Amino acid sequence: MRMSLMTVLGGGLKRPYLIFNGTSTYVNFGSAASLDDIPTAGAFTIDGWTYFENVASKYLISKADVNVATAGFAVIYSAGAAFSFTIKGVTTNAVAAITTSTPAAGVWFHYALYFDGTTNWIAINGTWASSYSTKTNISGGIPSDASYSLFLGKRGEGWTNYHTGKHGWLRISTGNQLGYNTNFTPPARKTTPAIDANTILLAPLNEGTGTAADDISVNNNNGTITGGTWGQD
């Protein structure tokens, strides 16, 4: 496992983060048994810290084919200032999209995405959205996404729509990790959360150098960074 380049400068903790240039940067965590078909197993939560340089149409997370047309899931933000979480269903997709509480560009924020087995939910900075511009429940079953890799920072296999901005740690957990329906204080951006029995993937993204994105969970789904640079604050 690579050592973090976290430092203490001027009395404050300085933590590296990954910079996404909007044209070529992404992290590929691959496809492995522990990452495949997470939605079919039931409830799960994705959360992390990110920063948008702009709110053009971009993909933040994807484990799917193009446009989530056949299988998988994706987290997207759009030029219309919508932030959405989609899971492919055989008949109807689970979709949650928010506009009223979508984060502005130029600020760090914590996001949490929860699928309860039927419906998607979104929290920004610890507050669960109270209204959605789009909200549909999954139906007809959930197709396998095992043939697709998990990407941070771009659209599905062979496509673009790259994230423009920054990203701190990323976590995927089974179950209701952050307590849907009760607002919460987000885990700190500069401190990687603890691993627990629910952790599927936990990527600190604090290496500060190189092209490795370690998964420190027991699953070791380590990612490979393409086109990225490192920042620190």
C-alpha positions as CSV (number, residue, x, y, z in Angstrom):
1,M,0.0,0.0,0.0
2,R,1.3,3.4,-0.9
3,M,1.9,6.0,1.8
4,S,-0.1,9.2,1.8
5,L,1.7,12.5,1.4
6,M,-0.4,14.2,4.0
7,T,1.6,16.9,5.8
8,V,1.2,19.5,8.5
9,L,2.0,23.0,7.2
10,G,1.4,26.2,9.0
11,G,-0.4,24.5,11.8
12,G,-3.0,22.8,9.6
13,L,-3.4,19.4,8.0
14,K,-2.6,19.3,4.3
15,R,-4.1,16.4,2.4
16,P,-3.6,15.5,-1.2
17,Y,-6.5,15.2,-3.6
18,L,-6.8,14.2,-7.3
19,I,-7.4,16.8,-9.9
20,F,-9.6,15.9,-13.0
21,N,-8.8,18.0,-16.0
22,G,-12.2,17.5,-17.8
23,T,-10.6,16.0,-21.0
24,S,-8.6,12.9,-20.0
25,T,-8.6,12.2,-16.3
26,Y,-10.3,9.2,-14.8
27,V,-9.8,6.4,-12.3
28,N,-10.5,2.8,-13.4
29,F,-11.2,0.5,-10.5
30,G,-12.0,-2.4,-12.9
31,S,-14.6,-5.1,-12.6
32,A,-14.2,-7.7,-9.8
33,A,-16.6,-9.9,-7.9
34,S,-16.8,-7.5,-5.0
35,L,-17.7,-4.6,-7.3
36,D,-20.0,-6.4,-9.7
37,D,-23.8,-6.4,-9.3
38,I,-23.9,-4.3,-6.1
39,P,-27.5,-3.1,-6.8
40,T,-28.8,-6.6,-7.2
41,A,-27.6,-7.5,-3.7
42,G,-29.9,-4.8,-2.2
43,A,-29.3,-1.6,-0.4
44,F,-26.0,0.2,-0.8
45,T,-24.5,3.7,-0.2
46,I,-21.9,5.7,-2.2
47,D,-20.4,8.7,-0.6
48,G,-17.3,11.0,-0.9
49,W,-16.0,14.5,-1.3
50,T,-15.8,16.3,-4.7
51,Y,-15.5,19.8,-6.2
52,F,-16.9,21.0,-9.5
53,E,-14.9,23.5,-11.5
54,N,-18.1,23.9,-13.6
55,V,-21.5,22.3,-14.0
56,A,-21.4,21.3,-17.6
57,S,-22.7,17.8,-18.4
58,K,-20.3,15.4,-16.8
59,Y,-20.1,11.9,-15.2
60,L,-18.8,11.6,-11.7
61,I,-19.2,7.9,-11.3
62,S,-20.1,5.1,-13.7
63,K,-20.3,1.4,-13.8
64,A,-22.4,1.0,-16.8
65,D,-22.7,1.0,-20.6
66,V,-23.3,4.3,-22.4
67,N,-26.3,6.2,-20.9
68,V,-27.0,3.3,-18.5
69,A,-28.9,1.8,-21.4
70,T,-28.3,-1.9,-20.7
71,A,-27.0,-2.3,-17.2
72,G,-25.3,-0.6,-14.3
73,F,-25.4,2.7,-12.4
74,A,-24.1,6.3,-12.8
75,V,-23.8,9.6,-11.0
76,I,-24.2,12.6,-13.4
77,Y,-24.3,16.3,-13.1
78,S,-25.6,18.3,-16.0
79,A,-25.5,21.8,-17.6
80,G,-29.1,22.2,-16.3
81,A,-27.6,22.1,-12.7
82,A,-29.1,18.7,-12.0
83,F,-27.3,16.1,-9.9
84,S,-28.6,12.6,-10.5
85,F,-28.2,9.0,-9.5
86,T,-29.4,6.3,-11.9
87,I,-29.6,2.5,-11.6
88,K,-30.7,0.5,-14.6
89,G,-33.8,-1.6,-14.2
90,V,-35.2,-4.1,-16.7
91,T,-38.5,-2.2,-17.0
92,T,-38.0,1.1,-15.2
93,N,-34.8,2.7,-14.0
94,A,-34.4,4.0,-10.4
95,V,-33.6,7.7,-10.9
96,A,-33.2,10.5,-8.4
97,A,-32.3,13.9,-9.7
98,I,-32.1,17.2,-7.7
99,T,-31.8,20.8,-8.9
100,T,-32.8,23.0,-5.9
101,S,-29.9,21.8,-3.7
102,T,-27.3,21.0,-6.4
103,P,-23.9,22.3,-5.2
104,A,-22.4,25.3,-7.0
105,A,-19.1,25.2,-8.8
106,G,-16.0,26.2,-6.9
107,V,-16.7,24.6,-3.5
108,W,-15.9,21.2,-1.9
109,F,-19.0,19.3,-0.9
110,H,-19.9,15.9,0.5
111,Y,-22.4,13.7,-1.4
112,A,-24.2,10.6,-0.3
113,L,-26.2,8.4,-2.7
114,Y,-28.4,5.7,-1.2
115,F,-30.4,2.9,-3.0
116,D,-32.8,1.1,-0.7
117,G,-33.5,-1.7,-3.1
118,T,-36.3,0.2,-4.9
119,T,-35.6,3.9,-4.8
120,N,-32.6,6.2,-5.0
121,W,-32.0,9.1,-2.5
122,I,-29.4,11.9,-2.5
123,A,-27.9,13.9,0.4
124,I,-25.6,17.0,-0.1
125,N,-23.5,18.1,2.9
126,G,-25.4,15.8,5.2
127,T,-28.9,17.0,4.2
128,W,-31.2,14.5,2.4
129,A,-33.1,16.1,-0.5
130,S,-36.7,16.9,0.3
131,S,-37.8,17.3,-3.3
132,Y,-36.6,15.8,-6.6
133,S,-36.9,17.1,-10.1
134,T,-37.0,13.4,-11.3
135,K,-37.9,10.4,-9.1
136,T,-38.7,6.9,-10.4
137,N,-38.5,3.5,-8.7
138,I,-36.8,0.5,-10.2
139,S,-38.9,-2.3,-11.6
140,G,-38.7,-5.5,-13.5
141,G,-35.4,-6.7,-11.9
142,I,-31.8,-5.4,-12.2
143,P,-29.6,-6.6,-15.0
144,S,-26.0,-7.7,-14.3
145,D,-23.3,-5.0,-14.6
146,A,-20.4,-7.5,-14.3
147,S,-19.1,-6.8,-17.8
148,Y,-18.5,-3.1,-16.9
149,S,-15.6,-1.4,-15.0
150,L,-16.2,1.1,-12.2
151,F,-14.9,4.5,-13.2
152,L,-14.5,7.7,-11.2
153,G,-14.5,10.8,-13.4
154,K,-15.9,9.7,-16.7
155,R,-18.7,8.1,-18.6
156,G,-18.9,4.3,-19.1
157,E,-16.7,2.1,-21.3
158,G,-15.0,3.9,-24.1
159,W,-16.7,7.2,-23.7
160,T,-16.0,10.6,-22.3
161,N,-17.9,13.3,-20.4
162,Y,-15.0,13.7,-18.0
163,H,-15.4,15.3,-14.6
164,T,-13.8,18.7,-14.3
165,G,-12.6,19.4,-10.8
166,K,-11.3,17.6,-7.8
167,H,-12.1,14.5,-5.7
168,G,-11.2,13.4,-2.2
169,W,-11.9,10.0,-0.7
170,L,-14.6,7.7,-2.3
171,R,-16.5,5.0,-0.4
172,I,-19.0,2.3,-1.4
173,S,-20.8,0.4,1.3
174,T,-23.5,-2.1,1.7
175,G,-26.7,-1.1,3.5
176,N,-27.8,2.3,4.8
177,Q,-24.4,3.5,5.8
178,L,-25.3,7.1,6.6
179,G,-28.8,6.7,8.0
180,Y,-31.2,7.7,5.2
181,N,-34.1,9.9,6.3
182,T,-32.0,11.5,9.1
183,N,-29.7,14.4,8.4
184,F,-26.1,13.9,9.5
185,T,-22.7,15.5,9.9
186,P,-20.6,14.3,6.9
187,P,-17.4,12.5,7.6
188,A,-14.4,14.8,7.4
189,R,-12.9,15.5,4.0
190,K,-9.3,15.4,5.2
191,T,-9.7,12.2,7.3
192,T,-10.3,8.9,5.5
193,P,-13.3,7.1,7.2
194,A,-12.8,3.9,9.1
195,I,-13.3,0.6,7.3
196,D,-16.1,-1.5,8.7
197,A,-18.0,-4.7,7.8
198,N,-20.1,-2.9,5.2
199,T,-17.2,-1.4,3.2
200,I,-17.0,-2.6,-0.4
201,L,-14.5,0.0,-1.6
202,L,-12.6,2.8,0.2
203,A,-10.2,4.9,-2.0
204,P,-8.6,7.6,0.1
205,L,-7.1,9.3,-3.1
206,N,-4.4,10.8,-1.0
207,E,-1.4,9.2,-2.5
208,G,-0.2,12.6,-3.8
209,T,2.0,11.1,-6.5
210,G,1.9,8.5,-9.2
211,T,-1.0,6.7,-10.9
212,A,-2.2,4.3,-8.2
213,A,-5.5,4.8,-6.4
214,D,-5.5,2.3,-3.6
215,D,-8.6,0.6,-2.2
216,I,-7.8,0.1,1.4
217,S,-10.8,-2.1,2.0
218,V,-10.3,-5.9,2.4
219,N,-11.3,-6.2,-1.3
220,N,-8.2,-4.4,-2.6
221,N,-9.9,-3.2,-5.8
222,N,-7.1,-0.8,-6.5
223,G,-7.6,1.7,-9.3
224,T,-5.4,3.1,-12.0
225,I,-5.3,6.9,-12.6
226,T,-5.1,8.1,-16.2
227,G,-4.3,11.8,-17.0
228,G,-4.5,13.0,-13.4
229,T,-2.5,15.5,-11.4
230,W,-2.3,16.0,-7.6
231,G,-3.2,19.0,-5.5
232,Q,-3.1,19.6,-1.8
233,D,-4.8,21.9,0.7
